[in-house]
Amino acid sequence: MAAGEMEFWQDELKDSLQNENWPELFVPIVEKISAGIPLSRKDGHFLFTSPDLDTIGMLANYAKRARFGKSVFFNVNVHINQSNICTLACKFCAFRRGRRAKDAYQMDIDEYVQDLSKYSSHVDEVHSVGGLHPEWDVSYYTELFSRVRKEYPHIHIKALTAVEIKHIANLSELTIKETLSRLKKSGLGSIPGGGAEILDDNVRSVICRGKESSSEYIEIHETAHLLGIPTNCTMLFGTIETIDQRLTHLIKLRELQERTGGFQCFVPYPFLPDDSRLPEAQLATGSEILRVIAVSRLMLNNIPHIKAYRMNIGDEISELALQFGADDIDGTVQKESIMHLAGSTAPLDHDKNRLAKIVFNSGSIPVQRNTTYSSFTRYTAPERPKRRVLQMAIGD
């Protein structure tokens, strides 16, 4: 975002905040937000523990509306998970399979392209993440992305989490930079940002031992940004992390964004305990989900978009989240495995009209975007056909 644009929305935010009578305990935080000063760890702890969720949500909504008005963004995408075979066995993951499992699968390139062909006429993004396949090095992915780009040049490829990129680099005996450069050249357009979990290695050693470390996650995304590959970033909450560890996570992301400006969107989502292997985790309540989204908007003042990831939190909470600081509701998705195997019951058959209804119900305006938030079209639902009125002549 250009400096002039940021100054404009910051001025808008300052004016709107000054028109409200805020509770006394919130005044120091309101003053910082008005002045564009990043909130401290202490501020974040207050927001995570204050019983006044309504005020937190109101603050986050003001921060969102200063930037985007009533606009809420979505795109038309499909998720294709190329394989569930993985060399790791993270405790929270219900998707992963060993290669000998009866329901293990792997798509060769023809199968992937054939699957994508079912959606290619109406989507503009394919989102692909999967397991750490023990044999797929950079050549599989460069061939896959090149084929997709050749056959469907209008479809943006958003693919591969940081740990997948690390795994591919190791298998290929390449550096992270070399791996990302080859992937970008073959057609990779952006990186979705999954796998961040909590950027605290004490938490990671319990829930995802063997994954990339916190510093490696940051390094991989920083390298992508420096190569001109935009990325999203995520946070999985509600496992075993403390409030302080959540704040460490948010501050690390904010500091990287300060250096590179390469994060497009932050996607917080709660742990879904069904069918997974982390019995010590607690299911986040709806109120806690809304709090995390609101606090994220306020702490991450330099990451423009906050997503209500309806594949994880469902349509009802997503609708509320749009009033608690979220400005994005992902996309049509069409098919998805990872969240649904973990227990998500969010419907997969959303068309643009159904997505728009969620946005309208929140008091917002649906705006269709592309993956990189560089093209926008206000969405107008098609008019319903008028009912025909049948007239009957009675008698003669």
C-alpha positions in Angstrom: 0.0 0.0 0.0 1.4 3.4 -1.0 2.2 5.9 1.8 -0.5 8.3 0.7 -3.2 5.6 0.8 -2.1 4.6 4.3 -2.2 8.2 5.5 -5.7 8.5 4.1 -7.2 5.5 5.9 -5.3 6.3 9.1 -6.8 9.8 9.0 -10.3 8.3 8.5 -9.7 5.9 11.4 -8.6 8.7 13.7 -11.6 10.8 12.9 -14.1 7.9 13.4 -12.5 6.8 16.7 -12.6 10.3 18.1 -16.4 10.4 17.6 -17.0 7.6 20.1 -17.0 7.7 23.9 -14.7 4.7 24.7 -14.5 2.9 28.1 -11.7 4.4 30.2 -9.6 1.2 30.1 -9.6 1.3 26.3 -8.5 4.9 25.9 -4.7 4.3 25.8 -5.2 1.6 23.1 -7.6 3.8 21.2 -5.0 6.6 21.2 -2.4 4.3 19.8 -4.6 3.0 17.1 -5.6 6.6 16.2 -2.0 7.6 15.9 -1.0 4.5 13.9 1.3 3.2 16.7 1.6 -0.6 16.8 0.1 -2.1 19.9 2.4 -3.6 22.4 2.4 -7.1 23.9 0.8 -5.6 27.0 -1.9 -4.1 24.9 -2.5 -7.4 23.2 -2.7 -9.2 26.6 -5.4 -6.7 27.7 -7.4 -7.3 24.5 -7.2 -11.1 24.9 -8.3 -11.0 28.5 -10.8 -8.1 28.7 -14.4 -9.2 29.3 -15.6 -6.4 27.1 -15.7 -8.2 23.8 -18.2 -5.8 22.3 -15.8 -2.9 22.6 -12.9 -5.0 21.1 -15.1 -5.9 18.2 -16.2 -2.3 17.7 -12.6 -1.2 17.6 -11.7 -3.8 15.1 -14.7 -3.0 12.9 -13.7 0.7 12.9 -10.1 -0.3 11.9 -11.5 -2.4 9.0 -14.0 0.1 7.8 -11.4 2.9 7.7 -9.5 0.9 5.1 -12.2 -0.8 3.1 -15.6 0.9 4.0 -18.3 -1.7 3.7 -16.5 -3.9 1.2 -15.9 -7.5 1.9 -13.8 -9.5 -0.5 -14.1 -13.0 -2.0 -12.7 -14.8 -5.0 -13.8 -17.8 -7.1 -11.4 -20.6 -6.4 -11.1 -24.3 -6.0 -8.9 -26.3 -3.5 -7.1 -29.4 -4.9 -5.0 -31.3 -2.4 -2.6 -33.2 -4.5 -1.7 -35.9 -2.0 -2.4 -36.9 1.6 0.8 -39.0 1.8 3.2 -37.3 4.3 6.5 -38.2 6.0 5.4 -36.3 9.1 2.7 -37.2 11.6 1.6 -33.9 13.3 -0.6 -34.5 16.3 -3.4 -32.2 15.2 -3.6 -33.4 11.6 -6.5 -35.6 10.4 -5.5 -35.4 6.8 -2.1 -37.1 6.7 -1.7 -40.8 5.7 1.2 -43.1 5.4 1.8 -44.3 1.9 0.5 -47.8 2.8 -2.8 -46.6 4.2 -5.9 -47.8 2.3 -7.1 -44.3 1.7 -3.7 -42.8 0.8 -3.7 -41.1 -2.6 -1.4 -39.2 -4.9 -2.3 -37.4 -8.1 -0.1 -37.6 -11.1 0.0 -34.5 -13.2 -2.6 -35.8 -15.7 -5.0 -36.6 -12.9 -4.5 -33.2 -11.3 -5.1 -31.4 -14.6 -8.1 -33.5 -15.3 -9.5 -32.7 -11.9 -8.9 -29.0 -12.4 -10.6 -29.1 -15.8 -14.0 -29.6 -14.0 -13.7 -26.1 -12.5 -11.6 -24.3 -15.1 -14.4 -22.5 -16.8 -15.5 -20.6 -13.8 -12.6 -20.3 -11.3 -9.6 -18.0 -11.4 -7.5 -19.6 -8.6 -6.4 -23.1 -7.7 -5.2 -23.5 -4.1 -3.0 -26.6 -3.6 -1.4 -27.9 -0.5 -0.8 -31.5 0.6 1.4 -33.8 2.5 5.2 -34.1 2.3 5.4 -36.7 -0.4 8.7 -38.7 0.0 9.5 -38.8 -3.7 8.2 -35.5 -5.2 11.1 -33.1 -5.6 11.0 -29.7 -7.4 10.7 -31.4 -10.8 7.2 -32.7 -10.0 6.0 -29.3 -9.0 7.6 -27.3 -11.8 6.1 -29.7 -14.4 2.7 -29.5 -12.7 2.7 -25.7 -12.5 4.0 -25.4 -16.1 1.2 -27.7 -17.3 -1.5 -25.8 -15.4 -0.2 -22.4 -16.6 -0.1 -23.7 -20.2 -3.6 -25.2 -20.2 -5.3 -22.7 -18.0 -3.4 -19.4 -18.2 -6.3 -17.5 -16.5 -6.0 -19.5 -13.3 -3.7 -18.2 -10.6 -1.7 -21.0 -8.8 -1.6 -20.5 -5.0 0.3 -23.4 -3.6 2.6 -25.0 -1.1 3.1 -24.2 2.6 6.5 -23.3 4.0 7.1 -26.9 5.2 6.3 -28.2 1.8 8.8 -25.8 0.3 11.5 -26.8 2.8 10.8 -30.5 2.1 11.0 -30.0 -1.7 14.2 -28.0 -1.3 15.8 -30.8 0.8 14.7 -33.5 -1.6 16.1 -31.5 -4.5 19.3 -30.5 -2.8 18.6 -26.8 -3.4 18.4 -23.7 -1.3 15.1 -22.2 -0.4 15.8 -19.3 -2.8 16.7 -21.6 -5.6 13.6 -23.7 -5.1 11.2 -20.8 -4.9 12.8 -19.2 -8.0 12.2 -22.4 -10.0 8.7 -22.7 -8.8 7.9 -19.1 -9.6 9.4 -19.4 -13.1 7.2 -22.5 -13.7 4.0 -20.7 -12.7 3.7 -20.4 -8.9 1.9 -17.1 -8.3 1.5 -17.0 -4.5 1.9 -19.0 -1.3 -1.1 -19.6 1.0 0.7 -19.4 4.3 -0.6 -22.5 6.1 1.5 -24.4 8.6 2.5 -21.5 10.7 0.5 -23.0 13.6 2.0 -21.1 16.5 5.4 -19.5 15.9 6.8 -20.7 19.2 9.1 -23.7 19.2 7.9 -25.0 22.5 4.4 -25.4 21.1 5.6 -26.8 17.8 7.7 -29.5 19.6 4.4 -30.9 20.9 1.9 -30.4 18.1 4.0 -30.6 15.0 7.4 -32.0 15.8 9.6 -32.3 12.7 8.0 -29.4 10.9 9.9 -26.3 10.0 10.9 -24.2 13.0 9.4 -20.8 13.8 12.5 -19.1 12.3 12.4 -21.3 9.2 8.7 -20.3 8.6 9.7 -16.6 8.8 12.8 -17.2 6.6 10.9 -19.0 3.9 8.2 -16.3 3.7 10.8 -13.6 3.7 12.6 -15.2 0.9 9.4 -15.5 -1.1 8.6 -11.8 -0.5 12.1 -10.8 -1.6 11.6 -12.8 -4.9 8.3 -11.0 -5.5 6.0 -13.9 -4.5 3.2 -12.6 -2.3 2.1 -14.8 0.6 -0.6 -15.1 3.2 0.1 -16.0 6.8 -1.9 -18.1 9.3 -2.4 -18.9 13.0 -3.8 -22.2 14.3 -5.1 -21.4 17.8 -6.9 -23.4 20.5 -4.3 -26.2 20.9 -2.0 -25.8 23.8 -0.7 -22.3 23.3 -0.9 -19.5 25.9 -2.0 -15.9 25.2 1.6 -14.8 25.4 2.5 -17.4 22.7 -0.3 -16.1 20.5 1.1 -12.6 20.9 4.6 -13.8 20.0 3.2 -15.3 16.9 1.4 -12.0 15.9 4.4 -9.8 16.6 6.8 -12.0 14.6 4.4 -11.7 11.6 4.1 -7.9 12.1 7.9 -7.5 12.2 8.4 -9.5 9.0 5.7 -7.4 7.3 7.5 -4.3 8.4 10.6 -5.5 6.6 9.1 -6.8 3.4 5.4 -5.8 3.0 4.8 -9.2 1.3 1.9 -10.6 3.4 -1.4 -10.0 1.8 -3.7 -11.6 4.3 -3.8 -13.1 7.8 -5.9 -16.2 8.3 -6.6 -17.2 11.9 -8.4 -20.5 12.4 -9.3 -22.6 15.5 -8.2 -26.2 16.0 -10.9 -28.7 15.1 -10.5 -31.7 17.4 -12.7 -34.3 15.7 -10.7 -37.3 14.3 -7.3 -35.9 15.3 -4.8 -36.8 18.0 -4.5 -33.9 20.4 -6.8 -34.7 23.3 -5.3 -32.0 25.5 -6.5 -29.2 23.2 -9.7 -27.3 23.8 -12.3 -26.3 21.2 -12.4 -22.5 20.9 -15.9 -21.1 21.5 -17.6 -18.8 19.0 -16.7 -15.8 21.2 -13.0 -16.8 21.3 -12.9 -17.1 17.5 -14.4 -13.6 17.2 -11.9 -12.2 19.8 -8.9 -13.7 17.9 -10.1 -12.2 14.6 -10.7 -8.8 16.3 -7.3 -8.8 18.1 -5.6 -9.8 15.0 -7.0 -6.8 13.1 -5.8 -4.5 15.9 -2.3 -6.1 16.4 -1.5 -6.6 12.8 -2.0 -3.0 11.7 0.4 -3.4 8.7 -1.2 -6.6 7.2 -4.1 -5.3 5.1 -6.6 -8.2 5.0 -8.0 -10.4 7.7 -9.8 -13.5 6.6 -12.9 -15.2 8.1 -11.9 -18.7 6.9 -15.4 -20.2 6.6 -14.1 -23.6 5.7 -13.0 -23.8 9.3 -15.3 -21.6 11.3 -18.5 -22.0 9.3 -20.9 -19.6 7.6 -22.6 -18.3 10.8 -19.4 -17.3 12.7 -18.0 -16.0 9.4 -20.9 -13.6 9.1 -20.3 -12.3 12.6 -16.6 -12.1 12.0 -17.2 -9.6 9.2 -18.4 -7.3 12.0 -15.3 -8.1 14.2 -12.6 -6.9 11.8 -12.5 -9.5 9.0 -12.8 -8.1 5.5 -12.3 -11.3 3.5 -14.3 -14.5 3.3 -12.1 -16.6 1.1 -13.8 -18.0 -1.9 -16.2 -20.6 -3.4 -13.6 -23.4 -2.7 -15.8 -26.1 -4.4 -13.8 -29.0 -2.8 -11.6 -29.3 0.2 -10.2 -32.2 2.3 -7.9 -31.0 5.1 -10.4 -29.0 7.2 -13.3 -31.4 6.5 -11.3 -34.5 7.6 -10.5 -32.5 10.8 -14.2 -32.0 11.5 -15.4 -29.0 9.5 -19.0 -29.2 8.5 -18.9 -26.0 6.3 -20.7 -26.6 3.0 -18.6 -26.9 -0.1 -21.2 -26.1 -2.8 -21.2 -22.3 -2.4 -21.7 -20.3 -5.5 -21.2 -16.5 -5.6 -24.8 -15.8 -4.7 -24.5 -17.8 -1.5 -21.3 -16.1 -0.5 -22.8 -12.7 -1.3 -25.7 -13.5 1.0 -23.3 -14.0 3.9 -21.7 -10.7 3.2 -25.0 -8.8 2.7 -26.3 -10.3 6.0 -23.4 -8.8 7.8 -24.3 -5.3 6.6 -21.4 -5.3 4.1 -21.0 -5.1 0.3 -19.5 -8.2 -1.6 -16.6 -7.4 -3.8 -15.1 -10.1 -6.1 -11.3 -10.0 -6.1 -8.4 -11.8 -7.7 -5.8 -13.7 -5.7 -3.4 -10.7 -5.4 -6.0 -8.1 -4.4 -5.2 -6.1 -7.5 -8.5 -6.4 -9.4 -11.9 -5.8 -7.9 -15.5 -6.0 -9.1 -18.5 -5.1 -6.9 -20.8 -8.1 -7.0 -24.4 -7.7 -7.9 -26.6 -10.7 -7.5 -28.6 -11.5 -10.7 -32.2 -10.4 -10.6 -34.7 -13.2 -9.8 -37.1 -13.9 -12.7 -40.5 -12.4 -12.2 -43.2 -14.8 -11.4 -45.8 -15.2 -14.1 -49.3 -14.4 -13.0 -51.8 -16.7 -14.5 -55.2 -15.2 -15.2 -58.2 -17.3 -15.7 -61.5 -16.3 -17.2 -64.3 -17.8 -15.3 -67.5 -18.6 -17.1 -68.9 -17.0 -20.3 
